[in-house]
Amino acid sequence: MEKFVPKKPEKETISVRISTSLLQKVEAKAAAADISRNEFIMQCILYAMDHLGESSE
């Protein structure tokens, strides 16, 4: 069995400006999923990146 070695994922802090109405939607969806706003936004970005068409890269 492989030995478990905990690792801290590499992350960077950024600042993003979004409309108040979008922030309210994000917060509601994150709360409904019982995850942090940050985690919800990261998952949304990853989903969008994975579903971009080939010509969008």
PDB file of N, CA, C and O in Angstrom:
ATOM      1  N   MET A   1       0.845  -1.172   0.000  1.00  0.00           N
ATOM      2  CA  MET A   1       0.000   0.000   0.000  1.00  0.00           C
ATOM      3  C   MET A   1       0.893   1.238   0.000  1.00  0.00           C
ATOM      4  O   MET A   1       1.932   1.270   0.660  1.00  0.00           O
ATOM      5  N   GLU A   2       0.472   2.258  -0.752  1.00  0.00           N
ATOM      6  CA  GLU A   2       1.208   3.505  -0.835  1.00  0.00           C
ATOM      7  C   GLU A   2       1.068   4.298   0.467  1.00  0.00           C
ATOM      8  O   GLU A   2      -0.021   4.377   1.036  1.00  0.00           O
ATOM      9  N   LYS A   3       2.167   4.880   0.933  1.00  0.00           N
ATOM     10  CA  LYS A   3       2.156   5.661   2.166  1.00  0.00           C
ATOM     11  C   LYS A   3       1.436   6.989   1.937  1.00  0.00           C
ATOM     12  O   LYS A   3       1.653   7.658   0.927  1.00  0.00           O
ATOM     13  N   PHE A   4       0.581   7.360   2.886  1.00  0.00           N
ATOM     14  CA  PHE A   4      -0.140   8.628   2.811  1.00  0.00           C
ATOM     15  C   PHE A   4       0.776   9.765   3.231  1.00  0.00           C
ATOM     16  O   PHE A   4       1.348   9.747   4.321  1.00  0.00           O
ATOM     17  N   VAL A   5       0.910  10.754   2.354  1.00  0.00           N
ATOM     18  CA  VAL A   5       1.703  11.931   2.659  1.00  0.00           C
ATOM     19  C   VAL A   5       0.810  13.148   2.403  1.00  0.00           C
ATOM     20  O   VAL A   5       0.520  13.469   1.251  1.00  0.00           O
ATOM     21  N   PRO A   6       0.372  13.831   3.476  1.00  0.00           N
ATOM     22  CA  PRO A   6      -0.489  14.992   3.276  1.00  0.00           C
ATOM     23  C   PRO A   6       0.261  16.109   2.557  1.00  0.00           C
ATOM     24  O   PRO A   6       1.432  16.365   2.835  1.00  0.00           O
ATOM     25  N   LYS A   7      -0.429  16.770   1.632  1.00  0.00           N
ATOM     26  CA  LYS A   7       0.179  17.852   0.866  1.00  0.00           C
ATOM     27  C   LYS A   7      -0.769  19.042   0.853  1.00  0.00           C
ATOM     28  O   LYS A   7      -1.988  18.888   0.771  1.00  0.00           O
ATOM     29  N   LYS A   8      -0.196  20.210   0.934  1.00  0.00           N
ATOM     30  CA  LYS A   8      -0.989  21.424   0.838  1.00  0.00           C
ATOM     31  C   LYS A   8      -1.088  21.802  -0.638  1.00  0.00           C
ATOM     32  O   LYS A   8      -0.069  22.025  -1.292  1.00  0.00           O
ATOM     33  N   PRO A   9      -2.320  21.875  -1.167  1.00  0.00           N
ATOM     34  CA  PRO A   9      -2.442  22.215  -2.582  1.00  0.00           C
ATOM     35  C   PRO A   9      -1.948  23.636  -2.842  1.00  0.00           C
ATOM     36  O   PRO A   9      -2.142  24.536  -2.025  1.00  0.00           O
ATOM     37  N   GLU A  10      -1.319  23.813  -3.970  1.00  0.00           N
ATOM     38  CA  GLU A  10      -0.805  25.123  -4.334  1.00  0.00           C
ATOM     39  C   GLU A  10      -1.972  26.004  -4.781  1.00  0.00           C
ATOM     40  O   GLU A  10      -2.686  25.669  -5.726  1.00  0.00           O
ATOM     41  N   LYS A  11      -2.155  27.115  -4.102  1.00  0.00           N
ATOM     42  CA  LYS A  11      -3.242  28.038  -4.423  1.00  0.00           C
ATOM     43  C   LYS A  11      -2.713  29.455  -4.356  1.00  0.00           C
ATOM     44  O   LYS A  11      -1.695  29.720  -3.718  1.00  0.00           O
ATOM     45  N   GLU A  12      -3.404  30.357  -5.013  1.00  0.00           N
ATOM     46  CA  GLU A  12      -3.023  31.758  -5.005  1.00  0.00           C
ATOM     47  C   GLU A  12      -4.260  32.602  -4.751  1.00  0.00           C
ATOM     48  O   GLU A  12      -5.335  32.315  -5.278  1.00  0.00           O
ATOM     49  N   THR A  13      -4.107  33.631  -3.953  1.00  0.00           N
ATOM     50  CA  THR A  13      -5.208  34.532  -3.662  1.00  0.00           C
ATOM     51  C   THR A  13      -5.334  35.561  -4.774  1.00  0.00           C
ATOM     52  O   THR A  13      -4.348  36.164  -5.198  1.00  0.00           O
ATOM     53  N   ILE A  14      -6.572  35.751  -5.242  1.00  0.00           N
ATOM     54  CA  ILE A  14      -6.842  36.768  -6.261  1.00  0.00           C
ATOM     55  C   ILE A  14      -8.061  37.566  -5.831  1.00  0.00           C
ATOM     56  O   ILE A  14      -8.783  37.179  -4.912  1.00  0.00           O
ATOM     57  N   SER A  15      -8.276  38.667  -6.497  1.00  0.00           N
ATOM     58  CA  SER A  15      -9.444  39.497  -6.231  1.00  0.00           C
ATOM     59  C   SER A  15     -10.278  39.567  -7.508  1.00  0.00           C
ATOM     60  O   SER A  15      -9.748  39.791  -8.596  1.00  0.00           O
ATOM     61  N   VAL A  16     -11.578  39.376  -7.364  1.00  0.00           N
ATOM     62  CA  VAL A  16     -12.482  39.407  -8.523  1.00  0.00           C
ATOM     63  C   VAL A  16     -13.667  40.290  -8.171  1.00  0.00           C
ATOM     64  O   VAL A  16     -14.225  40.179  -7.080  1.00  0.00           O
ATOM     65  N   ARG A  17     -14.048  41.157  -9.081  1.00  0.00           N
ATOM     66  CA  ARG A  17     -15.218  41.996  -8.861  1.00  0.00           C
ATOM     67  C   ARG A  17     -16.377  41.426  -9.650  1.00  0.00           C
ATOM     68  O   ARG A  17     -16.279  41.204 -10.856  1.00  0.00           O
ATOM     69  N   ILE A  18     -17.485  41.189  -8.948  1.00  0.00           N
ATOM     70  CA  ILE A  18     -18.699  40.705  -9.602  1.00  0.00           C
ATOM     71  C   ILE A  18     -19.879  41.524  -9.078  1.00  0.00           C
ATOM     72  O   ILE A  18     -19.786  42.174  -8.037  1.00  0.00           O
ATOM     73  N   SER A  19     -20.968  41.480  -9.804  1.00  0.00           N
ATOM     74  CA  SER A  19     -22.142  42.249  -9.391  1.00  0.00           C
ATOM     75  C   SER A  19     -22.721  41.686  -8.097  1.00  0.00           C
ATOM     76  O   SER A  19     -22.544  40.512  -7.772  1.00  0.00           O
ATOM     77  N   THR A  20     -23.408  42.548  -7.378  1.00  0.00           N
ATOM     78  CA  THR A  20     -24.035  42.142  -6.121  1.00  0.00           C
ATOM     79  C   THR A  20     -25.048  41.030  -6.357  1.00  0.00           C
ATOM     80  O   THR A  20     -25.142  40.094  -5.562  1.00  0.00           O
ATOM     81  N   SER A  21     -25.800  41.126  -7.436  1.00  0.00           N
ATOM     82  CA  SER A  21     -26.815  40.097  -7.707  1.00  0.00           C
ATOM     83  C   SER A  21     -26.176  38.742  -8.003  1.00  0.00           C
ATOM     84  O   SER A  21     -26.700  37.710  -7.583  1.00  0.00           O
ATOM     85  N   LEU A  22     -25.050  38.732  -8.722  1.00  0.00           N
ATOM     86  CA  LEU A  22     -24.362  37.462  -8.994  1.00  0.00           C
ATOM     87  C   LEU A  22     -23.789  36.889  -7.708  1.00  0.00           C
ATOM     88  O   LEU A  22     -23.859  35.680  -7.485  1.00  0.00           O
ATOM     89  N   LEU A  23     -23.224  37.740  -6.862  1.00  0.00           N
ATOM     90  CA  LEU A  23     -22.689  37.278  -5.583  1.00  0.00           C
ATOM     91  C   LEU A  23     -23.780  36.636  -4.732  1.00  0.00           C
ATOM     92  O   LEU A  23     -23.543  35.612  -4.091  1.00  0.00           O
ATOM     93  N   GLN A  24     -24.951  37.217  -4.722  1.00  0.00           N
ATOM     94  CA  GLN A  24     -26.068  36.643  -3.963  1.00  0.00           C
ATOM     95  C   GLN A  24     -26.435  35.260  -4.497  1.00  0.00           C
ATOM     96  O   GLN A  24     -26.726  34.353  -3.718  1.00  0.00           O
ATOM     97  N   LYS A  25     -26.423  35.093  -5.821  1.00  0.00           N
ATOM     98  CA  LYS A  25     -26.716  33.783  -6.426  1.00  0.00           C
ATOM     99  C   LYS A  25     -25.637  32.770  -6.055  1.00  0.00           C
ATOM    100  O   LYS A  25     -25.938  31.627  -5.711  1.00  0.00           O
ATOM    101  N   VAL A  26     -24.380  33.199  -6.127  1.00  0.00           N
ATOM    102  CA  VAL A  26     -23.254  32.316  -5.790  1.00  0.00           C
ATOM    103  C   VAL A  26     -23.361  31.872  -4.335  1.00  0.00           C
ATOM    104  O   VAL A  26     -23.222  30.687  -4.029  1.00  0.00           O
ATOM    105  N   GLU A  27     -23.604  32.812  -3.454  1.00  0.00           N
ATOM    106  CA  GLU A  27     -23.707  32.475  -2.033  1.00  0.00           C
ATOM    107  C   GLU A  27     -24.868  31.522  -1.758  1.00  0.00           C
ATOM    108  O   GLU A  27     -24.738  30.607  -0.945  1.00  0.00           O
ATOM    109  N   ALA A  28     -25.997  31.730  -2.427  1.00  0.00           N
ATOM    110  CA  ALA A  28     -27.153  30.846  -2.236  1.00  0.00           C
ATOM    111  C   ALA A  28     -26.850  29.433  -2.727  1.00  0.00           C
ATOM    112  O   ALA A  28     -27.180  28.455  -2.057  1.00  0.00           O
ATOM    113  N   LYS A  29     -26.221  29.327  -3.897  1.00  0.00           N
ATOM    114  CA  LYS A  29     -25.896  27.999  -4.445  1.00  0.00           C
ATOM    115  C   LYS A  29     -24.851  27.295  -3.590  1.00  0.00           C
ATOM    116  O   LYS A  29     -24.943  26.088  -3.369  1.00  0.00           O
ATOM    117  N   ALA A  30     -23.860  28.037  -3.108  1.00  0.00           N
ATOM    118  CA  ALA A  30     -22.829  27.444  -2.253  1.00  0.00           C
ATOM    119  C   ALA A  30     -23.444  26.948  -0.952  1.00  0.00           C
ATOM    120  O   ALA A  30     -23.125  25.855  -0.486  1.00  0.00           O
ATOM    121  N   ALA A  31     -24.318  27.745  -0.371  1.00  0.00           N
ATOM    122  CA  ALA A  31     -24.978  27.337   0.878  1.00  0.00           C
ATOM    123  C   ALA A  31     -25.835  26.100   0.661  1.00  0.00           C
ATOM    124  O   ALA A  31     -25.858  25.201   1.501  1.00  0.00           O
ATOM    125  N   ALA A  32     -26.540  26.051  -0.463  1.00  0.00           N
ATOM    126  CA  ALA A  32     -27.390  24.894  -0.766  1.00  0.00           C
ATOM    127  C   ALA A  32     -26.552  23.626  -0.935  1.00  0.00           C
ATOM    128  O   ALA A  32     -27.008  22.530  -0.607  1.00  0.00           O
ATOM    129  N   ALA A  33     -25.338  23.775  -1.442  1.00  0.00           N
ATOM    130  CA  ALA A  33     -24.436  22.630  -1.634  1.00  0.00           C
ATOM    131  C   ALA A  33     -23.611  22.351  -0.380  1.00  0.00           C
ATOM    132  O   ALA A  33     -22.854  21.381  -0.343  1.00  0.00           O
ATOM    133  N   ASP A  34     -23.749  23.189   0.646  1.00  0.00           N
ATOM    134  CA  ASP A  34     -23.014  23.061   1.901  1.00  0.00           C
ATOM    135  C   ASP A  34     -21.505  23.086   1.683  1.00  0.00           C
ATOM    136  O   ASP A  34     -20.763  22.294   2.265  1.00  0.00           O
ATOM    137  N   ILE A  35     -21.061  24.025   0.820  1.00  0.00           N
ATOM    138  CA  ILE A  35     -19.638  24.232   0.587  1.00  0.00           C
ATOM    139  C   ILE A  35     -19.354  25.730   0.683  1.00  0.00           C
ATOM    140  O   ILE A  35     -20.272  26.549   0.644  1.00  0.00           O
ATOM    141  N   SER A  36     -18.096  26.072   0.807  1.00  0.00           N
ATOM    142  CA  SER A  36     -17.736  27.480   0.904  1.00  0.00           C
ATOM    143  C   SER A  36     -17.955  28.179  -0.436  1.00  0.00           C
ATOM    144  O   SER A  36     -17.996  27.548  -1.492  1.00  0.00           O
ATOM    145  N   ARG A  37     -18.092  29.485  -0.357  1.00  0.00           N
ATOM    146  CA  ARG A  37     -18.237  30.291  -1.576  1.00  0.00           C
ATOM    147  C   ARG A  37     -17.013  30.090  -2.461  1.00  0.00           C
ATOM    148  O   ARG A  37     -17.143  29.939  -3.676  1.00  0.00           O
ATOM    149  N   ASN A  38     -15.820  30.085  -1.859  1.00  0.00           N
ATOM    150  CA  ASN A  38     -14.593  29.884  -2.612  1.00  0.00           C
ATOM    151  C   ASN A  38     -14.591  28.539  -3.338  1.00  0.00           C
ATOM    152  O   ASN A  38     -14.262  28.469  -4.522  1.00  0.00           O
ATOM    153  N   GLU A  39     -14.957  27.480  -2.631  1.00  0.00           N
ATOM    154  CA  GLU A  39     -14.980  26.146  -3.249  1.00  0.00           C
ATOM    155  C   GLU A  39     -15.993  26.093  -4.390  1.00  0.00           C
ATOM    156  O   GLU A  39     -15.725  25.497  -5.433  1.00  0.00           O
ATOM    157  N   PHE A  40     -17.149  26.712  -4.194  1.00  0.00           N
ATOM    158  CA  PHE A  40     -18.165  26.744  -5.244  1.00  0.00           C
ATOM    159  C   PHE A  40     -17.643  27.455  -6.496  1.00  0.00           C
ATOM    160  O   PHE A  40     -17.815  26.968  -7.613  1.00  0.00           O
ATOM    161  N   ILE A  41     -17.006  28.609  -6.297  1.00  0.00           N
ATOM    162  CA  ILE A  41     -16.466  29.361  -7.432  1.00  0.00           C
ATOM    163  C   ILE A  41     -15.376  28.565  -8.137  1.00  0.00           C
ATOM    164  O   ILE A  41     -15.333  28.534  -9.367  1.00  0.00           O
ATOM    165  N   MET A  42     -14.486  27.915  -7.366  1.00  0.00           N
ATOM    166  CA  MET A  42     -13.437  27.092  -7.982  1.00  0.00           C
ATOM    167  C   MET A  42     -14.046  25.971  -8.825  1.00  0.00           C
ATOM    168  O   MET A  42     -13.594  25.718  -9.941  1.00  0.00           O
ATOM    169  N   GLN A  43     -15.069  25.299  -8.293  1.00  0.00           N
ATOM    170  CA  GLN A  43     -15.700  24.212  -9.034  1.00  0.00           C
ATOM    171  C   GLN A  43     -16.391  24.728 -10.295  1.00  0.00           C
ATOM    172  O   GLN A  43     -16.365  24.064 -11.332  1.00  0.00           O
ATOM    173  N   CYS A  44     -17.005  25.904 -10.214  1.00  0.00           N
ATOM    174  CA  CYS A  44     -17.637  26.496 -11.399  1.00  0.00           C
ATOM    175  C   CYS A  44     -16.598  26.803 -12.477  1.00  0.00           C
ATOM    176  O   CYS A  44     -16.817  26.536 -13.659  1.00  0.00           O
ATOM    177  N   ILE A  45     -15.465  27.367 -12.055  1.00  0.00           N
ATOM    178  CA  ILE A  45     -14.403  27.682 -13.016  1.00  0.00           C
ATOM    179  C   ILE A  45     -13.855  26.405 -13.650  1.00  0.00           C
ATOM    180  O   ILE A  45     -13.673  26.341 -14.866  1.00  0.00           O
ATOM    181  N   LEU A  46     -13.593  25.398 -12.832  1.00  0.00           N
ATOM    182  CA  LEU A  46     -13.084  24.128 -13.368  1.00  0.00           C
ATOM    183  C   LEU A  46     -14.072  23.499 -14.338  1.00  0.00           C
ATOM    184  O   LEU A  46     -13.672  22.985 -15.382  1.00  0.00           O
ATOM    185  N   TYR A  47     -15.354  23.535 -14.005  1.00  0.00           N
ATOM    186  CA  TYR A  47     -16.382  22.980 -14.887  1.00  0.00           C
ATOM    187  C   TYR A  47     -16.392  23.742 -16.216  1.00  0.00           C
ATOM    188  O   TYR A  47     -16.436  23.134 -17.285  1.00  0.00           O
ATOM    189  N   ALA A  48     -16.350  25.062 -16.143  1.00  0.00           N
ATOM    190  CA  ALA A  48     -16.350  25.878 -17.362  1.00  0.00           C
ATOM    191  C   ALA A  48     -15.117  25.584 -18.216  1.00  0.00           C
ATOM    192  O   ALA A  48     -15.220  25.446 -19.435  1.00  0.00           O
ATOM    193  N   MET A  49     -13.948  25.488 -17.570  1.00  0.00           N
ATOM    194  CA  MET A  49     -12.715  25.209 -18.309  1.00  0.00           C
ATOM    195  C   MET A  49     -12.766  23.850 -18.988  1.00  0.00           C
ATOM    196  O   MET A  49     -12.295  23.699 -20.116  1.00  0.00           O
ATOM    197  N   ASP A  50     -13.335  22.860 -18.308  1.00  0.00           N
ATOM    198  CA  ASP A  50     -13.431  21.508 -18.871  1.00  0.00           C
ATOM    199  C   ASP A  50     -14.423  21.431 -20.024  1.00  0.00           C
ATOM    200  O   ASP A  50     -14.354  20.512 -20.840  1.00  0.00           O
ATOM    201  N   HIS A  51     -15.348  22.389 -20.098  1.00  0.00           N
ATOM    202  CA  HIS A  51     -16.396  22.319 -21.113  1.00  0.00           C
ATOM    203  C   HIS A  51     -16.272  23.394 -22.192  1.00  0.00           C
ATOM    204  O   HIS A  51     -17.206  23.612 -22.963  1.00  0.00           O
ATOM    205  N   LEU A  52     -15.131  24.057 -22.245  1.00  0.00           N
ATOM    206  CA  LEU A  52     -14.875  24.999 -23.340  1.00  0.00           C
ATOM    207  C   LEU A  52     -14.618  24.200 -24.608  1.00  0.00           C
ATOM    208  O   LEU A  52     -14.039  23.115 -24.567  1.00  0.00           O
ATOM    209  N   GLY A  53     -15.041  24.734 -25.702  1.00  0.00           N
ATOM    210  CA  GLY A  53     -14.771  24.077 -26.976  1.00  0.00           C
ATOM    211  C   GLY A  53     -13.291  24.156 -27.317  1.00  0.00           C
ATOM    212  O   GLY A  53     -12.576  25.020 -26.810  1.00  0.00           O
ATOM    213  N   GLU A  54     -12.841  23.269 -28.162  1.00  0.00           N
ATOM    214  CA  GLU A  54     -11.439  23.236 -28.580  1.00  0.00           C
ATOM    215  C   GLU A  54     -10.991  24.578 -29.159  1.00  0.00           C
ATOM    216  O   GLU A  54      -9.853  24.992 -28.934  1.00  0.00           O
ATOM    217  N   SER A  55     -11.858  25.259 -29.895  1.00  0.00           N
ATOM    218  CA  SER A  55     -11.487  26.511 -30.537  1.00  0.00           C
ATOM    219  C   SER A  55     -11.376  27.661 -29.541  1.00  0.00           C
ATOM    220  O   SER A  55     -10.908  28.738 -29.909  1.00  0.00           O
ATOM    221  N   SER A  56     -11.793  27.466 -28.290  1.00  0.00           N
ATOM    222  CA  SER A  56     -11.765  28.534 -27.292  1.00  0.00           C
ATOM    223  C   SER A  56     -10.458  28.597 -26.519  1.00  0.00           C
ATOM    224  O   SER A  56     -10.290  29.502 -25.702  1.00  0.00           O
ATOM    225  N   GLU A  57      -9.537  27.687 -26.736  1.00  0.00           N
ATOM    226  CA  GLU A  57      -8.287  27.651 -25.950  1.00  0.00           C
ATOM    227  C   GLU A  57      -7.328  28.709 -26.387  1.00  0.00           C
ATOM    228  O   GLU A  57      -6.234  28.817 -25.833  1.00  0.00           O
TER     229      GLU A  57
END
